[in-house]
Structures are given as C-alpha cells and as structure tokens.
Amino acid sequence: MKRVAVFCGSREGTNKLYMQEAKKLGEQLAKHNIELVYGGAVVGLMGAVAEGVIENGGTVTGVIPKRLKMIEIAHEGLNQLHVVKDMHERKAMMAKLSDAFIALPGGVGTLEEWFEVFTWAQIGYHQKPCALLNTNGYYTPLVNLFDHMITEGFADPHYKENVIVEDNVNDLIKCLTT
C-alpha cells in the first residue's frame, strides 16, 4: 500500500469529531508511509487530512479541477498539485495514482467520487480496496442502504462484503495494510 485516495468534504461538518478524525487519518497515513492523494483543497475535511499528513512528514498529492481551484481554495503546501481540466480528469488521475480509496464524511461530491471507484471495482476495472471511515456513524445509513439493495435484489451480497467499513482510523489503516 503506497498511495491512498481520500474523498471527503470541503466543509467541516457540524461535529468537530469529523475534522479531528480527518486529521488523525492524515497523521496515520504519514506514520505508515502511505502517500495521500486527494482533491487538493485547503478547506474542510480535505484540508484537515492533508495537514495531518504534512505535519507528520508525509507526502501529499492534490488533484483539483481548474474551476474549483479558487472555490475550494487550492492548498499551496503540497508535494504536488495537479490542476486538471474537469472532474472526470480529477477522478481518473486519482484512481490511477492510488492503491486504495477511502471516503470520509462529505456531501454528494464525496459520494459520487467514491461510488465511481467502487463501481469500477465491481465490474473488474481494478481490485483496489474501497473503504468508508464511519466517523460518528456517518455512513451507517449508507451501509443500511446496501442491505436494502441486496434484500430487494438490486445488488449481490458479495459487493457489500468488498467494502471496508471501520469506525476508527487505526482499525481502517490496519485493514488496508494487512
């Protein structure tokens, strides 16, 4: 496990725990010599995870679309910042650069990015782990939706089995590195 893509919110959320856990994830990635690949912004959870890596001597690569460079405020302290044409290029580059994918709490953009790589895994485009950091039970409704999709016959059970869901950073890192 050399590089992990993290999809997460450009907002902080209403609970301080989200920012704390995002920064803790960054710290643990750096301590395990795992490089961070993320959306390139300095704000919200994106900024917190990047700062956690940077403050612990790790390597951070940002990938930000030109249009979002000013809106999400590109982080100037990264090892590399790729400014790409659009979201399609961002997702393709992040997928190419990464060995695994983690979603932290975020909005529909976070879900859209994570679901795309999760779908690619389902149809065999890659065999990279896809994980959800379930901070404060944030992704519990989504996990319940997976169960509902299976019950209603719209998904096979093994797809859910391929999703790593952990409530804390240390357990998630352990799952990805063993």
C-alpha positions as a Markdown table, in Angstrom:
| # | Residue | x | y | z |
|---|---|---|---|---|
| 1 | Met | 0.0 | 0.0 | 0.0 |
| 2 | Lys | 1.9 | 3.0 | -1.3 |
| 3 | Arg | -0.8 | 5.6 | -2.0 |
| 4 | Val | -4.4 | 6.1 | -0.8 |
| 5 | Ala | -7.0 | 8.4 | -2.4 |
| 6 | Val | -9.2 | 10.1 | 0.1 |
| 7 | Phe | -12.6 | 11.5 | -0.9 |
| 8 | Cys | -14.1 | 13.9 | 1.7 |
| 9 | Gly | -15.9 | 17.1 | 2.3 |
| 10 | Ser | -14.7 | 20.6 | 1.5 |
| 11 | Arg | -16.7 | 21.6 | 4.6 |
| 12 | Glu | -16.0 | 20.9 | 8.2 |
| 13 | Gly | -19.4 | 19.5 | 9.1 |
| 14 | Thr | -21.3 | 20.2 | 12.3 |
| 15 | Asn | -19.4 | 17.9 | 14.7 |
| 16 | Lys | -15.7 | 18.7 | 15.5 |
| 17 | Leu | -15.1 | 15.0 | 15.5 |
| 18 | Tyr | -15.1 | 15.0 | 11.7 |
| 19 | Met | -12.2 | 17.4 | 11.4 |
| 20 | Gln | -10.3 | 15.6 | 14.2 |
| 21 | Glu | -10.7 | 12.2 | 12.6 |
| 22 | Ala | -9.7 | 13.6 | 9.2 |
| 23 | Lys | -6.5 | 15.0 | 10.6 |
| 24 | Lys | -5.9 | 11.7 | 12.5 |
| 25 | Leu | -6.2 | 9.8 | 9.3 |
| 26 | Gly | -3.6 | 12.0 | 7.7 |
| 27 | Glu | -1.3 | 11.5 | 10.7 |
| 28 | Gln | -1.7 | 7.7 | 10.5 |
| 29 | Leu | -1.1 | 7.7 | 6.7 |
| 30 | Ala | 2.2 | 9.5 | 7.2 |
| 31 | Lys | 3.2 | 7.3 | 10.1 |
| 32 | His | 2.6 | 4.2 | 7.9 |
| 33 | Asn | 4.5 | 5.8 | 4.9 |
| 34 | Ile | 1.3 | 5.9 | 2.8 |
| 35 | Glu | 1.1 | 8.8 | 0.5 |
| 36 | Leu | -2.2 | 10.8 | 0.4 |
| 37 | Val | -3.9 | 11.5 | -3.0 |
| 38 | Tyr | -6.9 | 13.9 | -2.5 |
| 39 | Gly | -8.8 | 16.7 | -4.0 |
| 40 | Gly | -6.2 | 19.4 | -3.4 |
| 41 | Ala | -8.1 | 21.9 | -1.3 |
| 42 | Val | -7.1 | 23.6 | 2.0 |
| 43 | Val | -10.6 | 23.8 | 3.4 |
| 44 | Gly | -12.8 | 21.4 | 5.3 |
| 45 | Leu | -12.0 | 17.8 | 5.8 |
| 46 | Met | -9.8 | 17.9 | 2.7 |
| 47 | Gly | -7.5 | 20.4 | 4.3 |
| 48 | Ala | -7.5 | 18.6 | 7.7 |
| 49 | Val | -6.4 | 15.2 | 6.2 |
| 50 | Ala | -3.7 | 17.0 | 4.1 |
| 51 | Glu | -2.4 | 18.9 | 7.2 |
| 52 | Gly | -2.3 | 15.6 | 9.2 |
| 53 | Val | 0.0 | 14.1 | 6.6 |
| 54 | Ile | 2.1 | 17.3 | 6.1 |
| 55 | Glu | 2.6 | 17.9 | 9.8 |
| 56 | Asn | 3.9 | 14.3 | 10.2 |
| 57 | Gly | 6.4 | 14.4 | 7.3 |
| 58 | Gly | 4.3 | 12.6 | 4.8 |
| 59 | Thr | 3.7 | 13.1 | 1.1 |
| 60 | Val | 0.6 | 14.7 | -0.4 |
| 61 | Thr | -0.6 | 14.9 | -4.0 |
| 62 | Gly | -3.6 | 17.1 | -4.7 |
| 63 | Val | -5.7 | 16.9 | -7.9 |
| 64 | Ile | -8.0 | 19.8 | -8.4 |
| 65 | Pro | -10.0 | 20.9 | -11.4 |
| 66 | Lys | -9.2 | 24.4 | -12.7 |
| 67 | Arg | -12.8 | 25.6 | -12.0 |
| 68 | Leu | -12.6 | 24.5 | -8.3 |
| 69 | Lys | -9.1 | 25.9 | -7.7 |
| 70 | Met | -10.5 | 29.2 | -6.4 |
| 71 | Ile | -13.8 | 27.9 | -4.9 |
| 72 | Glu | -12.2 | 25.1 | -2.8 |
| 73 | Ile | -9.0 | 27.1 | -2.4 |
| 74 | Ala | -6.1 | 25.0 | -3.6 |
| 75 | His | -3.6 | 24.0 | -0.9 |
| 76 | Glu | -0.3 | 25.6 | -1.6 |
| 77 | Gly | 1.8 | 23.4 | 0.7 |
| 78 | Leu | 1.5 | 20.1 | -1.1 |
| 79 | Asn | 4.3 | 18.0 | -2.5 |
| 80 | Gln | 2.5 | 18.0 | -5.8 |
| 81 | Leu | -0.7 | 19.8 | -7.0 |
| 82 | His | -2.1 | 18.7 | -10.4 |
| 83 | Val | -4.6 | 21.3 | -11.9 |
| 84 | Val | -6.8 | 19.4 | -14.3 |
| 85 | Lys | -9.5 | 20.3 | -16.8 |
| 86 | Asp | -12.5 | 18.9 | -15.0 |
| 87 | Met | -13.9 | 16.4 | -12.5 |
| 88 | His | -13.6 | 13.5 | -15.0 |
| 89 | Glu | -9.8 | 14.1 | -15.2 |
| 90 | Arg | -9.6 | 14.5 | -11.5 |
| 91 | Lys | -11.2 | 11.1 | -10.8 |
| 92 | Ala | -9.2 | 9.4 | -13.5 |
| 93 | Met | -5.9 | 10.7 | -12.2 |
| 94 | Met | -6.7 | 10.0 | -8.5 |
| 95 | Ala | -7.7 | 6.4 | -9.5 |
| 96 | Lys | -4.6 | 5.9 | -11.5 |
| 97 | Leu | -2.3 | 7.2 | -8.7 |
| 98 | Ser | -3.9 | 5.3 | -5.9 |
| 99 | Asp | -3.7 | 1.8 | -4.4 |
| 100 | Ala | -6.9 | 2.1 | -2.3 |
| 101 | Phe | -9.8 | 4.5 | -1.8 |
| 102 | Ile | -11.3 | 5.9 | 1.4 |
| 103 | Ala | -14.4 | 8.1 | 1.8 |
| 104 | Leu | -14.6 | 10.3 | 4.9 |
| 105 | Pro | -17.8 | 12.2 | 5.6 |
| 106 | Gly | -18.8 | 14.6 | 2.9 |
| 107 | Gly | -21.6 | 15.6 | 0.6 |
| 108 | Val | -22.8 | 14.3 | -2.8 |
| 109 | Gly | -19.5 | 15.0 | -4.5 |
| 110 | Thr | -17.7 | 12.8 | -2.0 |
| 111 | Leu | -20.3 | 10.0 | -2.6 |
| 112 | Glu | -20.1 | 10.4 | -6.3 |
| 113 | Glu | -16.3 | 10.1 | -6.4 |
| 114 | Trp | -16.3 | 7.1 | -4.1 |
| 115 | Phe | -19.2 | 5.3 | -5.8 |
| 116 | Glu | -17.4 | 5.6 | -9.2 |
| 117 | Val | -14.3 | 3.8 | -8.0 |
| 118 | Phe | -16.5 | 1.3 | -6.0 |
| 119 | Thr | -18.4 | 0.6 | -9.2 |
| 120 | Trp | -15.2 | 0.2 | -11.2 |
| 121 | Ala | -14.2 | -2.5 | -8.6 |
| 122 | Gln | -17.5 | -4.3 | -9.0 |
| 123 | Ile | -17.1 | -4.5 | -12.8 |
| 124 | Gly | -13.5 | -5.6 | -12.6 |
| 125 | Tyr | -11.7 | -2.4 | -13.7 |
| 126 | His | -9.5 | -2.6 | -10.6 |
| 127 | Gln | -9.0 | -4.8 | -7.5 |
| 128 | Lys | -8.2 | -1.9 | -5.1 |
| 129 | Pro | -9.8 | -1.7 | -1.7 |
| 130 | Cys | -12.7 | 0.7 | -1.2 |
| 131 | Ala | -13.3 | 1.9 | 2.3 |
| 132 | Leu | -15.7 | 4.1 | 4.4 |
| 133 | Leu | -14.5 | 5.7 | 7.5 |
| 134 | Asn | -17.7 | 5.7 | 9.5 |
| 135 | Thr | -16.9 | 8.5 | 11.9 |
| 136 | Asn | -19.8 | 9.2 | 14.3 |
| 137 | Gly | -21.9 | 6.7 | 12.4 |
| 138 | Tyr | -21.9 | 8.9 | 9.3 |
| 139 | Tyr | -22.1 | 6.1 | 6.8 |
| 140 | Thr | -24.4 | 3.8 | 8.8 |
| 141 | Pro | -27.4 | 4.8 | 6.7 |
| 142 | Leu | -25.4 | 4.0 | 3.5 |
| 143 | Val | -24.5 | 0.6 | 4.9 |
| 144 | Asn | -28.2 | 0.0 | 5.6 |
| 145 | Leu | -29.0 | 1.1 | 2.0 |
| 146 | Phe | -26.5 | -1.6 | 0.8 |
| 147 | Asp | -28.5 | -4.2 | 2.8 |
| 148 | His | -31.8 | -2.9 | 1.3 |
| 149 | Met | -30.4 | -3.1 | -2.2 |
| 150 | Ile | -29.4 | -6.7 | -1.6 |
| 151 | Thr | -32.7 | -7.6 | 0.0 |
| 152 | Glu | -34.6 | -6.0 | -2.9 |
| 153 | Gly | -32.5 | -7.9 | -5.5 |
| 154 | Phe | -30.5 | -5.0 | -6.9 |
| 155 | Ala | -27.1 | -5.9 | -5.7 |
| 156 | Asp | -25.2 | -9.1 | -4.9 |
| 157 | Pro | -24.1 | -9.7 | -1.3 |
| 158 | His | -20.5 | -10.0 | -2.2 |
| 159 | Tyr | -20.4 | -6.4 | -3.3 |
| 160 | Lys | -21.1 | -5.2 | 0.2 |
| 161 | Glu | -18.5 | -7.7 | 1.5 |
| 162 | Asn | -15.9 | -5.9 | -0.6 |
| 163 | Val | -16.5 | -2.6 | 1.2 |
| 164 | Ile | -14.3 | -2.0 | 4.2 |
| 165 | Val | -16.3 | -0.1 | 6.9 |
| 166 | Glu | -14.5 | 1.0 | 10.0 |
| 167 | Asp | -15.5 | 3.4 | 12.8 |
| 168 | Asn | -12.0 | 4.5 | 13.7 |
| 169 | Val | -8.8 | 5.4 | 11.9 |
| 170 | Asn | -6.5 | 2.8 | 13.4 |
| 171 | Asp | -8.7 | -0.1 | 12.5 |
| 172 | Leu | -9.1 | 1.2 | 9.0 |
| 173 | Ile | -5.4 | 1.6 | 8.5 |
| 174 | Lys | -4.9 | -1.9 | 9.9 |
| 175 | Cys | -7.4 | -3.3 | 7.4 |
| 176 | Leu | -5.7 | -1.6 | 4.5 |
| 177 | Thr | -2.1 | -2.6 | 5.5 |
| 178 | Thr | -2.6 | -6.3 | 6.4 |
